[in-house]
Amino acid sequence: MNLTPRPVEATPLAHDRVYRRLRARIMHGDLPPGHALTLRGIGKEYEVSMTPAREAVRRLAAEGALTMSTSGRISTPELSNERIEELAALRALLEVELASRALPRAHMALIERMQTINTNIAEAVAHRDAVSYIRTNLEFHRTLYLRAQAPAMLAMAETVWLQLGPTMRALYGRLRRTEPPHFHRLIIAALRAGDEPGLRLAVRSDVTQGLRMLAS
């Protein structure tokens, strides 16, 4: 019997690498709404053939991170006001519940970590770095939600973030922030006080206020 292990195929690994890197770019607002992509361009950028580029795009399209027209045009989504409202409502439902579940496990080290991340958000604002701002803002929320120990719910929230990534980039340009989100301080204060109603209100306000302004 031949026990020599079969070589690992490069294509699945390449597909996953392209998927993860492109997914992060979309989620963090590196690409604006309606940004056109091509399989050839993706392949060239990530140094892969057309097959892993195509598989990565199909996977992202299934998650709502990319749109594909009948003619084969690939682009980041341009969300209607109704769609923005829907995704804002989903954020409110999912993230308020995640925060509530995380509260009993919100120890002081976690709160201090969130405070540090909020400082990093302030630096991104000072440098007018939209991508760093969105990335650290999501890190702030994810750090808290991981304590909820609800992986299925967190995965759903991340899919919403992914669909909103380009729109969040557009929102950042419109808000013209000069400091971290006001509600982050309220979230941290509620965690320190063990105040569940205050935490739920602060999270709901934080994740919906800007989006609903964009849709208005």
DAKA-V398851 format. One line per field, one symbol per residue. phi: phi as a letter, one per 20 degrees, with the letter a starting at -180 (. if undefined). psi: psi as a letter, one per 40 degrees, with the letter a starting at -180 (. if undefined). burial: b if it has 24 or more other ideal C-beta (glycine too) atoms within 12 Angstrom, else e. Layout:
phi = ???
psi = ???
burial = ???
//
This chain:
phi = .eefffffffggffgfffgffffffffemfdffmfeccfffffffdlcfffffffffgffffenecdcefenfdbffdefgfffffffffgfffffffffffgfdeffffffffffffffffffffeldffffffffffgffgffffflcffffffffffgffegffffffgffflfcbfggffffffffffemefgffffffgffedgfffffef
psi = hhehiiihhddddddddddddddddddefdhihehiiidddddddefiidddddddddddddeediihideehhiiihhidddddddddddddddddddddddeegidddddddddddddddddddefgdddddddddddddddddedfgdddddddddddddedddddddddddfieiihdedddddddddefgdddddddddddeddddddde.
burial = eeeeeeeeeeeeebbeebbebbbbbbbbbbbbbebebebeebbeebebeeebbbbbbebbbebbbbbbeeeeebbbbebeeeebeebbebbbebbbbbbbbbbeebeeebbeebbebbebbbebbeeeebbbbbbbbbbbbbbbbbbbeeeebbebbbbbbbbbbbbbbbbbeebebeebbebbbbbbebbeeeeeebbbebbbbbbbbbbeebbe
//
